[in-house]
Amino acid sequence: MITDKLFIVDAHLDLSMNAMEWNRDLRIPIEDLNRREASLTDKPDRGHATVSFGELHKGRIGLVVATQIARYAGPGSSLQGWMSPEQAWAQTQGQLAWYRTMEEAGLMRMIKNGDELDAHLDLWMGNNPSDNKPIGFLLSLEGADSLVSLDYLERAYEYGLRAVGPAHYGPGRYANGTDSSGRLNADGQALLKKMEELNMILDVSHLNDDAFWHALELYHGPLWASHSNCRALVDHNRQLSDDMILALIERDAVIGVALDAWMLTPGWQRGVSLPRATNCSLRAVADNIDHICQLAGNSQCVAIGSDLDGAFGTEQCPYEVRKISDIHKLFDILRKRGYERDDIEAVANGNMIAFLRLSM
């Protein structure tokens, strides 16, 4: 396989959520992590984790977009979440403390600007790469509910937050997300204005159709879809329509393709369907990549946004993926479909690196 040594940028990983809410020690081997969870039933993906620091290193996944996430779910909400924005903020600060602790241990490195990005890439990709390499991460907020006010956004920017997705699932404090409708409210519009002033990255993943188009109308800063697949292949409002994809291409955005089985396999039923039984394969990931590339006419706007262990694991991802390091198998599929080495490198890392260099 000619692609097994590629450096990979993953545009979406919920590392701190796994560490704090799932109580996973990402420093230990993935086999030990899953063995610890063998008797647990509180989460549907117990014992099915794919992500650890060891597997990130094994897969040369040396730069990631790592999230903070805490939804507000007030009285009467059918969604799980925190009962006040202040509680949600406190949860994100616990997640931030975990990232800082991993930095102190030498396992991670926050990337806040272009100089830090170049230094980190030189460590991983330069002529004399170090054997002692932390995982670089750009900090992103998935769902803005935890921002008590815009003052909190400025505070978060100061500690390193560089990307924000205004919505997650359902109605939100700033924008409505998956399985909902409605344009950005007044607070959401003010959020985008402040983000643009700070030159932050707008993540349109999870925005419903109304909010997506409203956001593109209002926002003139850098934007991406960190973990979004194609509606033409799996028809659901969580996915991007061809019109949306073309609009993102026009804005020089990057689309990270996700490895969540229900976003890859028509008719997938969570908690019922199984990857092999439904033939959920990395070929479906390649199909999404190829669909975006065909719309664009090139390979310059698509990346990997795996979302692995984002409340699912091996029970709900392509059957070839037992560990996140198995993402490399995808590139051989693309090669067999006629993708040249330069195109594969663009998907693996080049498009995200180029985007970040222009945006930070």
HELIX and SHEET records of a PDB file:
HELIX    1   1 LEU A   15  MET A   20  1                                   6    
HELIX    2   2 ILE A   30  ARG A   36  1                                   7    
HELIX    3   3 PHE A   53  LYS A   58  1                                   6    
HELIX    4   4 PRO A   85  GLU A  104  1                                  20    
HELIX    5   5 GLY A  114  MET A  125  1                                  12    
HELIX    6   6 LEU A  150  TYR A  159  1                                  10    
HELIX    7   7 ALA A  186  GLU A  197  1                                  12    
HELIX    8   8 ASP A  209  LEU A  218  1                                  10    
HELIX    9   9 ASP A  242  GLU A  250  1                                   9    
HELIX   10  10 ALA A  261  MET A  263  5                                   3    
HELIX   11  11 LEU A  282  ALA A  296  1                                  15    
HELIX   12  12 THR A  314  GLN A  316  5                                   3    
HELIX   13  13 ILE A  324  ILE A  327  5                                   4    
HELIX   14  14 HIS A  328  LYS A  336  1                                   9    
HELIX   15  15 ARG A  341  GLU A  345  1                                   5    
HELIX   16  16 ALA A  346  GLY A  350  3                                   5    
HELIX   17  17 ASN A  351  SER A  359  1                                   9    
SHEET    1   A 4 ILE A   8  LEU A  13  0                                        
SHEET    2   A 4 ILE A  61  GLN A  68  1                                        
SHEET    3   A 4 ILE A 135  GLU A 142  1                                        
SHEET    4   A 4 MET A 108  MET A 110  1                                        
SHEET    1   B 6 ILE A   8  LEU A  13  0                                        
SHEET    2   B 6 ILE A  61  GLN A  68  1                                        
SHEET    3   B 6 ILE A 135  GLU A 142  1                                        
SHEET    4   B 6 LEU A 161  GLY A 165  1                                        
SHEET    5   B 6 ILE A 201  ASP A 203  1                                        
SHEET    6   B 6 LEU A 223  TRP A 224  1                                        
SHEET    1   C 2 ILE A 255  VAL A 257  0                                        
SHEET    2   C 2 VAL A 302  ILE A 304  1                                        
END                                                                             
